[in-house]
Amino acid sequence: MTAEVRVPIEFLLTPLQVAHDSIGLDVAATLRTLDIDPRRLEDPGSYLSAEEISRFTRLLWTQTGDELFGLTVVGMPRGAFRLSALATIHRPDLGSALVRMSEAMRVFQGAPRLMVVGGPTTTRLTILADRSILSPVIPDRWASTAMRVLFEFNLLVQHRFASWMVGRRLEPVAVYLPHSAPTGRLARVYDDIYGAPVTYRAETAALEFDNSLMTWPITQTEESLEEYLRASPGPIFSEQDLGTSVEVMVRRAIERSPRPATRTAGEIAALLSVSEPHLRRLLRQEGTSVGDLRDDVLSTIARAALERGDSVEGISEALGFSESSAFRRAFKRWTGTTPGSYR
């Protein structure tokens, strides 16, 4: 199984516009090369698949010679991330690796800065940037979207690469983004990407991890890093299971269901190509069950939706409950409070 990132179509517009203005990129020809219908650009609710955004990223990297798509004044030359990764991969654990990555990224002036700050119980990984780093060819009407692209692309890269280094998908306790919450069907995309509720309109973009994760050992080598980089940006937009636990795979199967509350153990077992009794035995060995994981996933999605201001009825329907009263009872069982009190 893989967990694919779905990227809002608007993320394609700003880099295309900048490349057109700065290097004369033929937008129509580029869309044909990418096999993307231009009419999709006019639908704000449309999104790109992992394969589409990977092809687009590779093309823009080649056309601009910049790993930040030409969005910043200075940019990051091709190979910049490779050098930073090589400086990081030999660290003993995740905490020291993240600090080394933040130090290595400082070499590239004008790119968003990475800051790692440890606290009593959590460590925060923050992307720092303001509009002064933007390329002068970006018109004012695209500036906000350009900053959004820079924040989210850099945050996603750091999350995926950190997960790959330790060979397990990192689950943050909190995610922060500085822009407004998306609407409609894109709202759940952001909850699914990181597996944690997202706080919008934050001061900057950041991931917050439990400090226990900082002691996880780096399991990759310089040799496996070269393979990772050759496949890039594929691993960024289509996250591999990384040999993770059955729990993680079951959790993803529930999250990806159009109606998560109705996802059964039998359906999940079929997705993982195992029998249902075997799946239950594997989960018991990991100290959990399909029911416990389903409740955890539903609770995470529901809390994020309530924090966005979604209605109880809408959340209940999206999760697959037969009626809102059933959702209210389940939510109180998960959290000890009602949806109205939680909001």
C-alpha positions, 0 to 999 in steps of 0.5 A, spaced: 500 500 500 502 507 499 499 513 501 498 518 496 498 526 496 493 529 492 495 536 491 490 542 489 490 544 482 492 551 484 499 549 486 501 548 479 498 555 477 504 559 480 510 555 478 507 555 471 506 563 471 513 564 474 516 559 469 513 563 463 515 570 466 522 568 467 524 563 462 519 564 457 516 557 459 510 555 454 504 553 458 500 550 453 506 546 451 507 544 458 500 542 460 500 537 453 507 534 455 504 533 462 497 530 459 493 535 463 487 538 461 487 546 461 480 546 463 482 543 470 486 549 471 479 553 472 476 548 477 479 550 484 476 544 487 480 539 482 487 536 485 493 533 482 495 525 483 501 523 485 504 521 478 501 528 475 505 532 481 511 528 480 511 529 473 510 536 473 515 537 479 521 533 475 519 538 469 520 544 472 526 542 476 529 541 469 526 547 466 528 552 471 534 549 474 531 550 481 529 545 486 524 551 488 521 552 481 524 559 481 519 562 486 524 565 490 530 570 489 536 566 490 533 559 489 536 552 490 540 549 485 539 542 482 543 538 487 542 542 493 537 537 497 542 531 495 548 535 499 543 537 505 541 529 505 548 527 505 550 531 511 544 528 514 544 521 513 550 519 517 547 522 524 545 516 529 538 518 531 532 522 528 533 528 533 540 529 531 539 528 523 533 534 523 538 539 527 544 537 522 539 538 516 537 545 519 544 547 519 545 544 512 540 548 509 542 555 511 548 554 506 542 556 501 541 563 502 534 566 500 531 559 501 526 558 507 529 556 513 528 550 517 528 550 525 528 545 530 526 547 537 526 541 542 521 542 548 519 538 555 515 533 551 515 535 543 520 537 538 517 542 533 520 543 526 518 549 523 519 552 516 521 560 516 520 565 510 516 571 508 515 574 502 521 578 501 524 571 499 519 571 493 522 572 486 520 579 483 517 576 477 511 574 481 505 578 481 502 581 487 496 576 486 500 570 486 504 572 492 500 568 497 499 562 493 507 562 492 508 562 499 503 557 500 507 552 495 513 554 498 511 552 505 507 546 504 512 543 499 518 544 504 514 541 510 512 535 506 519 534 503 522 534 511 516 530 513 517 524 508 524 524 508 525 524 516 520 518 515 524 515 510 530 516 514 527 512 520 524 507 516 517 508 519 511 513 518 512 519 523 505 521 526 506 528 528 502 530 534 500 537 531 501 540 524 501 548 523 500 552 516 499 559 515 494 560 510 486 559 511 483 552 511 481 549 504 474 548 503 470 542 500 473 535 498 480 538 499 479 539 507 480 532 508 486 531 504 490 535 509 488 531 515 490 525 511 497 527 509 500 527 516 495 523 520 494 529 525 489 535 525 491 541 522 491 548 525 490 553 520 492 561 520 498 559 524 504 564 525 508 559 520 508 552 517 511 547 522 510 539 525 510 538 532 513 531 534 513 527 541 520 527 543 520 519 544 521 519 536 527 523 536 531 517 539 529 513 533 535 510 529 537 512 522 536 506 518 538 508 511 545 509 508 548 513 503 547 507 498 540 507 499 540 515 499 542 515 492 536 510 490 531 515 494 534 521 490 534 517 483 526 516 485 525 523 487 520 526 487 516 520 487 517 518 494 515 525 496 508 525 493 507 517 494 509 515 500 511 508 501 510 503 507 517 503 509 516 496 512 512 499 517 507 495 522 500 492 520 497 498 524 500 503 520 497 499 513 490 498 517 490 505 519 491 508 512 486 503 509 481 506 514 483 513 512 483 512 505 475 509 505 470 514 502 466 512 508 471 510 514 466 508 519 463 503 514 470 500 513 470 493 515 476 488 517 474 483 511 475 489 506 481 491 510 484 484 510 482 483 502 486 490 501 492 487 504 491 480 501 491 476 508 485 473 511 481 476 516 483 472 522 490 473 520 489 480 520 486 480 527 492 476 530 497 480 527 494 486 530 493 483 537 501 482 536 501 489 536 497 490 541 491 493 537 485 491 533 481 494 527 476 497 532 481 501 536 484 503 529 477 505 526 475 509 532 482 513 532 482 515 525 474 517 526 476 521 532 482 525 528 478 526 522 472 528 526 476 533 531 479 536 525 473 537 521 469 540 528 475 545 528 474 547 521 467 549 523 464 543 519 457 541 521 455 535 525 451 533 520 456 534 514 461 530 518 457 524 520 455 523 513 462 524 510 464 519 515 459 514 513 454 514 520 447 512 518 445 518 522 448 524 526 445 521 533 450 515 532 456 520 530 454 524 537 454 518 541 461 515 538 464 522 539 462 522 546 465 515 547 472 517 543 473 524 547 468 524 553 465 530 550 459 532 545 461 535 538 458 541 541 462 542 547 468 540 543 467 546 538 
